[in-house]
Amino acid sequence: MAAAQLGAALASYGDQIRADQMFRRAGVMLLRAREDKGWRADFGTSLRDTAAVLKLSAEAGSAVIEPAVLMSRVGNQGKRLSTQEASQVVMAAHALAQPGAVAGLRVDGQDAAGPVVKRLTDRQSGASVIENISTAAMDVTMTTYGVPTVAPEAGGYGYQITRNYFTMDGNLIDGPMTAGDRMVVVLRVQPFENLGARLIIDDPLPAGLEIDNPNLIRSGETRGLDWLKTVGAENAEFRSDRFIAAVNHRDADAFQVAYIVRAVTPGSYHHPAATVEDMYRPEYRAITATGQITVRP
């Protein structure tokens, strides 16, 4: 990716010969790249780098890299993409897209304009007709988004995450809470493989609870919590509706992160699931079960 960025920089001020040399080098390096396993210091993957080289070479007008070869590598992944992979794939598609109509494709009687052909919402009814009026085969991708009506069960791939509430003395809370109570939320993550990972832990708060004095947690104030064993986070965010922690973990040992909440508003509330996700292998992720909490006056 860095070699292609240098090639793009050279091409931007007219040195196409040396730009092509850098793009050629980037192509050779991609062919030698092995499948990503575990930790990469630059947060990248082979797929991200391939899409980036494809995008940069297309924008620079370099002909030394055959786009079809890289496109086949990008298009045959068949996996959920990380944030960096998804952004580079979208930018590569934009760089390669031809303006105007998609030759030979007609949607609902009109020539299709690409790369996005048509958006449908749940308020639209009736069928949408896609026609290939050319003599060549054509791939069309349809993507759907939705919110499930039934909450998924606890589970995951590569990890297990559990969430428990404790009193400040370390006793497990298994029942209603009382307004004004301070509690420790403990999130325990168990890896199933000995792989290093950069993980994001996301725990949405139920209504009725709020994070209590995050500044004390940031400064490491743990007096009275000697029973609690946690790992340090690379970054932690104490938002109004959730707790988020970024943790770099390098082995298969289980670890815990924790934060303090206070019950503030009486009532019965939905308790969303907590999640853990590998930021650069998003298929490695896990969720807790959803539930209900009750805060008494």
Protein Blocks (a to p, Z undefined) as FASTA:
>chain_A
ZZmmmmmmmmmnopamlmmmmmmmmmmmmmmpccdehjafklpafklmmmmmmmmmmmno
pakbcfklmmmmmmmnopacdfklmmmmmmmmmmmpcghjdehiaeehiacddfblbdcd
fkbgcjdddddfbfbdcddddddddddfbdcdeddehiacddddddfkopaceddddehi
acddddddddfbdcdddddddddddehiacehkllmmnopaghilmpccdddfbdcddfk
bccdddddfbfbdcddddddddfbgcdddddddddddfklmkbccddddddddddZZ
